[in-house]
Amino acid sequence: MDEKKLGSILFINIVSAFASATVVIAVTVRIFGDWAMEYSGLFRLGSEGLAFETIVQIFVLSVAFGILLTLFTSEIFFNKVRLLWRVAILVFLSYVMCTAFVVIFRWIPINSWEAWASYLVGFTIFYGMGTALMVIETVREDKRYEKLLSDYKKKEAGND
């Protein structure tokens, strides 16, 4: 894969992660903001919206996630690792990275098991949906490439 295409993929991954995270968090803030503003830095403005600092934190997390996603979905480093293992490692590292941001920036109360349970459930649901979409897209691309290869082999066999 050439550097230009890799750069485009990285940019798309970062923008997609940032847009998705911002929308999900903004909707969550709109719904639970007033109730949770005294407990969490993420909800410091209540249901009025996201603070600029929070948006920057989400962007930095999106850049880190975009890099991680690009590395794990490209054939640069992990070309001999099965897709299932790549996805499992990506999910684990993403969870660790997101949890680090949650703790560092006090997005949820550190000593509230209810908040951590909600975080785990939310992370699992949203990350599960994203992973499912990524796997579906990969399977679809694989089928397309297999068909192209099959068509090419038929064409080549007909030319002999």
MOQUI-V538082 format. One record per residue. N is the residue number from 1. RES is the residue in one letter. SS is DSSP state (hx for helix, st for strand, lp for the rest). PHI is phi in whole degrees, -180 to 180 (NA if undefined). D_FIRST is the distance of its C-alpha to the first C-alpha in Angstrom with 1 decimal. Layout:
# MOQUI-V538082
N,RES,SS,PHI,D_FIRST / N,RES,SS,PHI,D_FIRST
This chain:
# MOQUI-V538082
1,M,lp,NA,0.0 / 2,D,lp,-80,3.8 / 3,E,hx,-64,6.7 / 4,K,hx,-65,8.5 / 5,K,hx,-66,6.8 / 6,L,hx,-63,6.7 / 7,G,hx,-62,10.2 / 8,S,hx,-65,11.3 / 9,I,hx,-63,10.6 / 10,L,hx,-60,12.5 / 11,F,hx,-60,15.2 / 12,I,hx,-62,15.7 / 13,N,hx,-63,16.1 / 14,I,hx,-66,18.5 / 15,V,hx,-63,20.5 / 16,S,hx,-63,20.7 / 17,A,hx,-63,21.9 / 18,F,hx,-65,24.3 / 19,A,hx,-63,25.7 / 20,S,hx,-62,26.3 / 21,A,hx,-63,27.8 / 22,T,hx,-64,30.0 / 23,V,hx,-64,31.3 / 24,V,hx,-62,32.1 / 25,I,hx,-69,33.8 / 26,A,hx,-63,35.6 / 27,V,hx,-65,37.0 / 28,T,hx,-61,38.1 / 29,V,hx,-63,39.7 / 30,R,hx,-63,41.5 / 31,I,hx,-80,42.9 / 32,F,hx,-108,43.7 / 33,G,hx,-55,43.8 / 34,D,hx,-65,47.6 / 35,W,hx,-70,48.2 / 36,A,hx,-102,45.6 / 37,M,lp,-65,45.8 / 38,E,lp,-81,48.2 / 39,Y,lp,-100,46.0 / 40,S,lp,-137,42.5 / 41,G,lp,-68,40.8 / 42,L,lp,-65,38.4 / 43,F,lp,-105,41.4 / 44,R,lp,-60,43.3 / 45,L,lp,-96,43.9 / 46,G,hx,67,45.1 / 47,S,hx,-83,44.2 / 48,E,hx,-74,44.0 / 49,G,lp,142,40.2 / 50,L,lp,-100,37.7 / 51,A,lp,-72,38.5 / 52,F,hx,-57,36.3 / 53,E,hx,-61,35.7 / 54,T,hx,-67,34.5 / 55,I,hx,-63,32.1 / 56,V,hx,-65,30.7 / 57,Q,hx,-62,30.5 / 58,I,hx,-63,28.7 / 59,F,hx,-65,26.2 / 60,V,hx,-62,25.6 / 61,L,hx,-62,25.2 / 62,S,hx,-66,22.7 / 63,V,hx,-64,20.6 / 64,A,hx,-61,20.9 / 65,F,hx,-66,20.1 / 66,G,hx,-60,17.1 / 67,I,hx,-64,15.6 / 68,L,hx,-60,16.7 / 69,L,hx,-63,15.4 / 70,T,hx,-64,11.8 / 71,L,hx,-64,12.0 / 72,F,hx,-81,13.6 / 73,T,hx,-100,11.7 / 74,S,lp,-91,8.1 / 75,E,lp,-98,7.7 / 76,I,lp,-70,8.0 / 77,F,lp,-105,11.8 / 78,F,lp,-116,13.2 / 79,N,lp,-69,11.7 / 80,K,lp,-101,15.4 / 81,V,lp,-93,17.1 / 82,R,lp,-61,18.4 / 83,L,hx,-57,17.7 / 84,L,hx,-59,21.4 / 85,W,hx,-69,21.2 / 86,R,hx,-61,18.2 / 87,V,hx,-65,20.1 / 88,A,hx,-62,23.3 / 89,I,hx,-67,22.0 / 90,L,hx,-62,20.4 / 91,V,hx,-62,23.7 / 92,F,hx,-62,25.7 / 93,L,hx,-64,23.9 / 94,S,hx,-65,24.0 / 95,Y,hx,-62,27.7 / 96,V,hx,-61,28.4 / 97,M,hx,-65,26.7 / 98,C,hx,-64,28.6 / 99,T,hx,-64,31.8 / 100,A,hx,-61,31.6 / 101,F,hx,-65,31.5 / 102,V,hx,-59,34.3 / 103,V,hx,-73,36.4 / 104,I,hx,-61,35.7 / 105,F,lp,-98,36.3 / 106,R,lp,53,39.0 / 107,W,lp,-68,37.5 / 108,I,lp,-135,39.9 / 109,P,lp,-62,43.0 / 110,I,lp,-65,42.3 / 111,N,lp,-105,45.5 / 112,S,lp,-115,45.5 / 113,W,hx,-66,44.6 / 114,E,hx,-65,44.7 / 115,A,hx,-64,42.0 / 116,W,hx,-68,39.8 / 117,A,hx,-64,40.4 / 118,S,hx,-63,39.5 / 119,Y,hx,-61,36.3 / 120,L,hx,-64,35.3 / 121,V,hx,-64,36.2 / 122,G,hx,-62,34.4 / 123,F,hx,-60,31.2 / 124,T,hx,-63,31.3 / 125,I,hx,-65,31.9 / 126,F,hx,-71,29.4 / 127,Y,hx,-71,26.6 / 128,G,hx,-62,27.5 / 129,M,hx,-64,27.2 / 130,G,hx,-64,23.7 / 131,T,hx,-66,22.6 / 132,A,hx,-61,24.2 / 133,L,hx,-63,22.4 / 134,M,hx,-65,19.0 / 135,V,hx,-67,19.9 / 136,I,hx,-60,21.4 / 137,E,hx,-64,18.3 / 138,T,hx,-65,16.2 / 139,V,hx,-64,19.1 / 140,R,hx,-62,19.3 / 141,E,hx,-64,15.7 / 142,D,hx,-59,16.3 / 143,K,hx,-63,19.5 / 144,R,hx,-63,18.1 / 145,Y,hx,-67,15.6 / 146,E,hx,-63,18.6 / 147,K,hx,-66,20.8 / 148,L,hx,-60,18.6 / 149,L,hx,-65,18.4 / 150,S,hx,-62,22.2 / 151,D,hx,-61,23.0 / 152,Y,hx,-64,21.2 / 153,K,hx,-64,23.1 / 154,K,hx,-63,26.3 / 155,K,hx,-64,25.8 / 156,E,hx,-65,25.3 / 157,A,hx,-67,28.3 / 158,G,hx,-73,30.3 / 159,N,hx,-85,29.7 / 160,D,lp,-78,31.0
